[in-house]
Amino acid sequence: MSVNAISTEDGRSIPAAGTSAALQRDTEAVLTVSGLRRTYGDTVVAVDGVDFSIHPGEIVTLLGPSGCGKSTTLRTVMGLERANGGTITYQGRVVESETVSVPSNKRDMGMVFQSYAVWPHMTVAENVSYPLHLRKWKKPRIAEAVDEVLALVGLEDFHDRPSTKLSGGQQQRVALARALVYRPGLLLLDEPFSNLDARLRDEMRSEVKAIQREIGIAVLFVTHDQQEALSMSDRIVLMRQGRVLQSAGPEELYNHPSSPAARDFLGQTLVFRGEVVEKTGNRTSCRLTEAGTIIHGIEEGSGRPLNIGDACEISIRPEQAAVTREPADRLNEPLAVNQIRVKVTAALFLGDRRELQIVTARGQKARVFAPLEERHVEGDRIVIELPEVHVRVWPADATKTSSAPKATITREES
């Protein structure tokens, strides 16, 4: 895939095809959102003090459950909603504040909606060229720009195809081409894959990211899908109830959540209760309430240091726990540190691994994963080993802000 650099009608330069995102970055943000607030009436606070920025070539994702304020934030960035507080600065000028609101058609941003909004009475080329006619580009430049962007999205042979003859994936490409044809400084994507089937979603995620990397455009992406956020983003802004829980790179956010709420939303988590019995720096030892065994782990930043005797939570991702079958002659022997004895209640084949539904001695349920070669059946007694390097320890009262149940696999559904 290759397109040549072009100049827009207003004389702005366009990144050359193949330019890496790293080379496009500089110290000045394309978009800065500071203290953004959006309310409806006197009681509904949709966005409450949101801060983030996007630099050239970055994909920044607003992630969170339905109702967390992510789409409202995006719509306010685009100019489709008014802010009640805070500022939005785009390419060096304030476009939204309590006293300023630049119309959306003057913000030089491209947007792909969840519904695509492809006009059925127009051909592919007519759909894509529509924004250029509004901007009063000359016909030769319109034809050139449409040719280039259709080649970019893989629709170079679809100029005259009626929109009603397009598949869902092709409609999405048309919507993307229409948003990119005038080479905006920022591309906004509002859950653009939600109407596609699972296989096509995977394909389009890869294609959109490849296109974004090729032209070097900054992207603000909104989704509730964790896999989309982890696979596509340079940074993720995790939101809940109108506020930012944490802003970090995908690996940092997944492996080092800043709170139980962030931990429990992203991915799955195996959580147990315990009591702190020893501390050396941030290495914390806990006696597990469930089994009485000692678990060593790393105290996670939570705003309040743990002390000996404090109630705590021990958490680990299920894919980080090791599963071994316990020999019958060792069922009554004491376990080593960082081990828990459980019973398998169901073993599910998932294709690339096995999911084991388990129950502890006190009846608390959870799920862990085992390799394909390890066959387990209902009733097996197994030992879960929790590697110390992956165990995180939190104050038990820190979970008051989290909706996750205890001693179970947790995941907040959107």
HELIX and SHEET records of a PDB file:
HELIX    1   1 ALA A   21  GLN A   24  1                                   4    
HELIX    2   2 LYS A   70  MET A   78  1                                   9    
HELIX    3   3 SER A  104  LYS A  106  5                                   3    
HELIX    4   4 VAL A  124  LEU A  134  1                                  11    
HELIX    5   5 LYS A  139  LEU A  152  1                                  14    
HELIX    6   6 SER A  163  LYS A  165  5                                   3    
HELIX    7   7 GLY A  168  LEU A  180  1                                  13    
HELIX    8   8 ALA A  198  ILE A  215  1                                  18    
HELIX    9   9 GLN A  226  MET A  232  1                                   7    
HELIX   10  10 PRO A  250  ASN A  255  1                                   6    
HELIX   11  11 PRO A  260  PHE A  265  1                                   6    
HELIX   12  12 PRO A  318  GLN A  320  5                                   3    
HELIX   13  13 ALA A  328  ARG A  330  5                                   3    
HELIX   14  14 GLU A  388  HIS A  390  5                                   3    
HELIX   15  15 ALA A  396  THR A  401  5                                   6    
SHEET    1   A 4 VAL A  44  ILE A  54  0                                        
SHEET    2   A 4 LEU A  31  TYR A  40 -1                                        
SHEET    3   A 4 GLY A  85  TYR A  90 -1                                        
SHEET    4   A 4 ARG A  93  GLU A  96 -1                                        
SHEET    1   B 6 MET A 109  VAL A 112  0                                        
SHEET    2   B 6 LEU A 186  ASP A 190  1                                        
SHEET    3   B 6 ALA A 218  THR A 223  1                                        
SHEET    4   B 6 ILE A  59  LEU A  63  1                                        
SHEET    5   B 6 ARG A 235  ARG A 240  1                                        
SHEET    6   B 6 ARG A 243  ALA A 248 -1                                        
SHEET    1   C 6 ILE A 409  THR A 410  0                                        
SHEET    2   C 6 THR A 269  THR A 280 -1                                        
SHEET    3   C 6 ARG A 283  LEU A 288 -1                                        
SHEET    4   C 6 ILE A 294  GLU A 299 -1                                        
SHEET    5   C 6 ARG A 392  PRO A 395  1                                        
SHEET    6   C 6 ALA A 311  ILE A 316 -1                                        
SHEET    1   D 5 ALA A 322  ARG A 325  0                                        
SHEET    2   D 5 ARG A 381  GLU A 385 -1                                        
SHEET    3   D 5 GLN A 339  PHE A 349 -1                                        
SHEET    4   D 5 ARG A 354  VAL A 359 -1                                        
SHEET    5   D 5 LYS A 365  ALA A 370 -1                                        
END                                                                             
